[in-house]
């Protein structure tokens, strides 16, 4: 009790989450391990299920059922989900909260959305990169104000139980350490830097990648796509791409973190399949989806150390970029814009 959780040995070793998350995660520590693990399992699956159902209800028309079906298929075939269940990580919970933030934004409840994104960030820091979608792509700088204010209020409230010194230690010691890629098991493009003896520049590589995506997202937010019929298709594609970029440039990304693509990918596929899409593009997206989500095991095809998730991520990211540069090469004909969500 009352010790620094970031400077421990034994069961507390390896805690890397923001200090604001300590009261939440600490609730589970007050129970016997078996009971706590069951409660934790119920907690993160419940939030994810609520996110799935809420997003499905926010979608209009027949696409709602297509989305729900795709989400279930991706969920049941997700290898990252199996890894997450073995390790008991928080990524499914974070994924659920960020999807609820997306639903809030889609229903024009921007303050609620910003609060939810703040909570996701304060539970696990990389969620902050999703501000690129909510602020730059959507060109909603008021959203950024809501996000900053809600983050400050939540952090301020946490100071009633969390020592302020933990925030200084976290920002001064933990965050710099987490920004440096440490081994080749990382499922992101920065995994190769330690092999080249260049791990110290991994924060710079990650920052440059995120900044370039931010620039692209801002540009894409104003680019019309007259070849599509689903009004929300560009936004669905960009939200998925934001999740993929967050994974691709995370210096400490692991396989189980790819559970965060399940619902954004189902949303993207449900809009894509409603379009008159050419076969070659559907094939590319299908292959990318398999590599990102459904690799049976690391030993698949005997490629124990082959970065299948990274390849799938890059292919899927490339396929989304094509939508903004070559839409006429992807879709068969121009359709009248519809008002579906």
FIPALUM-223165 format. One record per residue (C-alpha): x, y, z negated. Coordinates in steps of 0.25 Angstrom, whole numbers, plus 2048, in hexadecimal, padded with zeros to 3 digits. Each point is the difference from the previous one (the first is absolute). Layout:
BEGIN
    u    v    w
    X    Y    Z
...
This chain:
BEGIN
    u    v    w
  800  800  800
  804  80E  803
  80D  7FC  807
  804  804  80E
  7FA  7F5  80A
  80A  804  80B
  80C  7FC  7F7
  7FD  7F2  7FB
  804  7F2  801
  7F7  7F4  7FF
  7F2  800  803
  7FF  80F  802
  80C  801  80A
  7FD  804  80E
  7F4  80A  7FD
  801  80A  80B
  7F2  806  800
  7FD  80F  7FD
  7FF  803  7F1
  7F1  804  802
  7FD  7F2  803
  805  7FB  7F2
  7F3  802  7F8
  7F9  7F8  80B
  80A  7F5  801
  802  800  7F1
  7F1  7FC  7FE
  803  7F2  806
  80D  7FF  7F7
  7F7  800  7F4
  7FA  7F2  804
  806  7F2  7FF
  807  7FE  80D
  7F6  7F6  806
  7F4  809  7FD
  808  80C  805
  803  7F9  80D
  7F1  7FC  802
  7FC  80E  7FD
  80A  806  80A
  7FC  7F6  80B
  7F1  805  7FE
  804  80E  800
  808  801  80D
  7F6  7F7  807
  7F4  808  7FB
  806  80D  805
  803  7FA  80D
  7F2  7FA  802
  7FA  80D  7FC
  809  807  80B
  7FC  7F6  80A
  7F1  801  7FE
  800  80F  7FE
  808  802  80E
  7F6  7F6  806
  7F4  808  7FB
  806  80D  806
  801  7FA  80E
  7F4  802  808
  7F9  7F6  80A
  805  7F2  804
  80F  804  7FE
  7FD  7FE  7F1
  7FE  7F1  802
  80C  7FF  809
  809  807  7F6
  7FB  7F8  7F4
  803  7F3  808
  80D  804  804
  804  804  7F2
  7FC  7F3  7FB
  808  7F9  80B
  80C  808  7FD
  7FF  7FE  7F1
  7FF  7F1  801
  80C  7FF  809
  809  80A  7F9
  80D  7FA  7FD
  804  80D  7F8
  7F4  7FE  7F7
  805  7F2  7FC
  80D  806  7FC
  7F9  80B  7F9
  7F7  7F6  7F8
  80D  7F8  7FC
  807  80D  7FB
  7F4  807  7FA
  804  80D  806
  7F7  80D  801
  800  802  80F
  7F2  7FB  802
  7FB  809  7F6
  807  80C  806
  7FB  7FC  80E
  7F2  800  7FA
  801  80E  7FA
  806  806  80D
  7F4  7FA  808
  7F7  806  7F6
  807  80D  802
  7FE  7FE  80F
  7F1  7FD  7FE
  7FF  80D  7F8
  806  808  80B
  7F7  7FA  80B
  7F4  803  7F7
  805  80F  7FF
  803  7FE  7F1
  80E  806  801
  802  803  7F1
  7FC  7F2  7FC
  809  7FA  80B
  80C  809  7FC
  7FE  7FB  7F1
  800  7F2  805
  80D  802  808
  806  807  7F4
  7FD  7F4  7F7
  806  7F6  80B
  80C  809  800
  802  800  7F1
  7FE  7F1  800
  80A  7FD  80B
  808  80C  806
  800  7FC  80F
  7F1  803  802
  804  80F  800
  804  7FE  80F
  7F2  7FE  803
  7FF  80F  7FF
  805  801  80E
  7F2  7FA  805
  7F7  808  7F6
  807  80D  802
  808  801  80D
  7F8  7F7  809
  7F3  805  7FB
  806  80E  7FF
  7F9  802  7F2
  80A  808  7F7
  7F5  802  7F6
  801  7F1  7FE
  80E  802  7FC
  7FC  80A  7F5
  7F6  7F7  7FB
  80B  7F5  7FF
  80A  808  7F9
  7F6  806  7F6
  7FB  7F2  7FD
  80E  7FA  7FF
  804  80B  7F6
  7F4  7FE  7F7
  801  7F1  800
  80F  801  7FC
  7FD  80B  7F6
  7F5  7F7  7F9
  80A  7F5  800
  809  808  7F7
  7F7  7FD  7F5
  805  7F2  7FF
  80D  800  80A
  80C  807  7FB
  804  80B  809
  80F  7FB  800
  7FB  7F3  808
  7FD  809  80B
  80D  807  800
  807  7F2  800
  7F7  7FB  80B
  803  80B  809
  80F  801  7FD
  803  7F1  800
  7F5  7F7  805
  7FC  807  80C
  80E  802  806
  803  7F1  7FD
  7F3  7FC  807
  803  809  80C
  80D  7F8  803
  7FE  7F2  808
  807  7F5  7F8
  7FF  7F3  808
  7FC  7FA  80D
  7F3  7FA  7FA
  7F9  80E  802
  7F5  7FF  80B
  803  80E  806
  80A  806  80A
  80A  804  7F5
  803  7F2  7FC
  80C  800  80A
  807  80C  7F9
  805  7F8  7F4
  806  7F5  80A
  807  80C  807
  805  806  7F3
  7F7  80C  802
  7F6  7FE  7F5
  803  80E  7FB
  7FA  806  80C
  7F3  7F8  7FF
  7F8  80C  7F9
  804  809  80C
  7FC  7F6  80A
  7F2  7FE  7F9
  7FE  80F  7FF
  803  802  80F
  7F7  7F5  804
  7F4  805  7F7
  803  80F  805
  800  7FB  80F
  7F3  7F9  7FE
  7FA  80C  7F9
  803  809  80C
  7FA  7F5  809
  7F4  7FF  7F8
  7FE  80F  800
  801  800  80F
  7F7  7F5  802
  7F5  806  7F7
  7FD  80A  80B
  801  7F7  80C
  7F3  7FC  806
  7FE  7F2  805
  7F5  801  80A
  801  7F1  804
  7FA  7FB  7F3
  7F2  7FF  7FB
  802  7FE  7F1
  801  80D  7FA
  808  7FC  7F4
  80A  7F7  808
  80C  80A  800
  7FE  802  7F1
  7FF  7F1  7FD
  80D  7FD  809
  808  80C  7F9
  7FC  7FB  7F2
  805  7F2  803
  80D  806  806
  802  808  7F3
  7FF  7F3  7F8
  80A  7F9  80A
  80A  80C  7FF
  7FF  800  7F1
  804  7F1  800
  80A  802  80B
  808  80A  7F9
  7FF  7FC  7F2
  80E  7FC  7FB
  7FB  7F6  7F6
  7F4  7FA  808
  7FD  7F1  7FE
  7F7  7F6  808
  7F5  801  7F6
  7FE  80F  802
  7FB  7FD  80E
  7F2  7FD  7FA
  7FE  80F  801
  7FE  7FE  80F
  7F4  7F6  7FF
  7F4  80B  7FF
  807  80B  809
  803  7F5  80A
  7F2  7FA  800
  7FA  80F  802
  809  802  80C
  7FD  7F3  806
  7F1  802  7FE
  801  80D  808
  809  7FA  80B
  7F7  7F5  803
  7F5  809  802
  807  807  80B
  803  7FB  80F
  80E  7FC  7FC
  809  7F9  80A
  805  7F2  7FE
  80F  803  7FF
  7FD  80A  7F5
  7F7  7F6  7F8
  80B  7F6  801
  80B  809  7FB
  7F7  804  7F4
  7FC  7F2  7FD
  80F  7FC  800
  804  80B  7F7
  7F4  7FD  7F7
  805  7F2  7FE
  80E  804  7FD
  7FC  80B  7F6
  7F5  7F8  7F9
  800  7F1  803
  80E  7FB  800
  7FE  7F2  7F9
  80D  800  7F8
  80E  806  801
  804  7F2  806
  7F6  802  80C
  807  7FA  80C
  80C  7FE  7F8
  803  80F  800
  803  801  7F1
  806  80E  800
  7FA  805  80D
  7F9  80E  7FD
  7F2  7FC  806
  7F9  80A  7F8
  809  80B  805
  7FE  7FC  80E
  7F1  7FF  7FF
  800  80E  7F9
  809  806  80B
  7F7  7FA  80B
  7F3  805  7FA
  806  80E  7FD
  804  800  80F
  7F2  7FC  805
  7FA  80B  7F8
  809  80A  805
  7FC  7FC  80E
  7F2  803  7FD
  804  80F  7FF
  80A  800  80C
  7F9  7F6  80A
  7F2  7FE  7FD
  7FC  7FE  80E
  809  7F4  801
  7F9  7FA  7F4
  7F1  802  802
  7F9  7FD  80D
  7F7  80B  802
  7FB  80E  7FA
  7F4  7FE  7F7
  7F7  80B  7FA
  804  803  7F2
  7F7  7FA  7F5
  7FE  804  7F2
  804  7F3  7F9
  808  801  7F3
